[in-house]
Amino acid sequence: MSHLDPIPLSELAPGEEGIVFQVKAQGAIRRRLLEMGFIRGARLRVEKLAPLGDPMELVIKGYHLSLRREEGACILVTPERS
């Protein structure tokens, strides 16, 4: 496993995994993302994308959630590649 530079969550493709590096959103959106489990070090996997690419379905901390790509762009992740 190699450590890569952080990228926006919205750039991960279905089946790819990453580790949350930083949440760049501010205010209520930031609070909501943190409450949903997007904290530094949390592992996540992109399950699938909607037909037009928005929203994206993720698995984080053992549960599934949908997130708009606009919100995903505010979350930096370190991709997990083997």
Backbone hydrogen bonds, N-H to C=O, Kabsch-Sander energy under -0.5 kcal/mol:
donor,donor_aa,acceptor,acceptor_aa,energy
2,S,81,R,-1.1
4,L,2,S,-0.6
4,L,79,P,-0.6
7,I,77,V,-2.9
9,L,72,G,-1.1
9,L,75,I,-2.9
10,S,72,G,-0.7
11,E,8,P,-2.2
12,L,9,L,-2.0
15,G,46,V,-3.7
16,E,13,A,-2.3
17,E,80,E,-0.6
18,G,44,L,-2.2
19,I,78,T,-1.7
20,V,42,A,-2.6
21,F,76,L,-3.2
22,Q,76,L,-1.7
24,K,22,Q,-0.6
24,K,74,C,-3.6
25,A,74,C,-0.6
29,I,26,Q,-0.8
30,R,26,Q,-0.8
31,R,27,G,-2.1
32,R,28,A,-2.4
33,L,29,I,-2.5
34,L,30,R,-2.5
35,E,31,R,-2.4
36,M,32,R,-1.6
37,G,34,L,-1.3
38,F,33,L,-2.2
39,I,37,G,-2.2
41,G,20,V,-2.9
42,A,39,I,-2.4
44,L,18,G,-2.5
45,R,59,V,-1.8
46,V,16,E,-2.6
47,E,45,R,-0.7
47,E,57,E,-2.5
48,K,57,E,-1.1
50,A,55,P,-2.3
53,G,50,A,-2.7
56,M,67,L,-2.8
57,E,48,K,-3.4
58,L,56,M,-0.5
58,L,65,L,-3.2
59,V,45,R,-2.3
60,I,63,Y,-2.3
61,K,43,R,-0.9
63,Y,60,I,-1.7
65,L,58,L,-2.2
67,L,56,M,-2.5
72,G,68,R,-2.3
73,A,69,R,-1.8
74,C,71,E,-1.4
75,I,72,G,-1.4
76,L,22,Q,-3.3
76,L,74,C,-0.6
77,V,7,I,-3.3
78,T,19,I,-2.8
80,E,17,E,-2.6
81,R,2,S,-0.6
81,R,79,P,-0.7
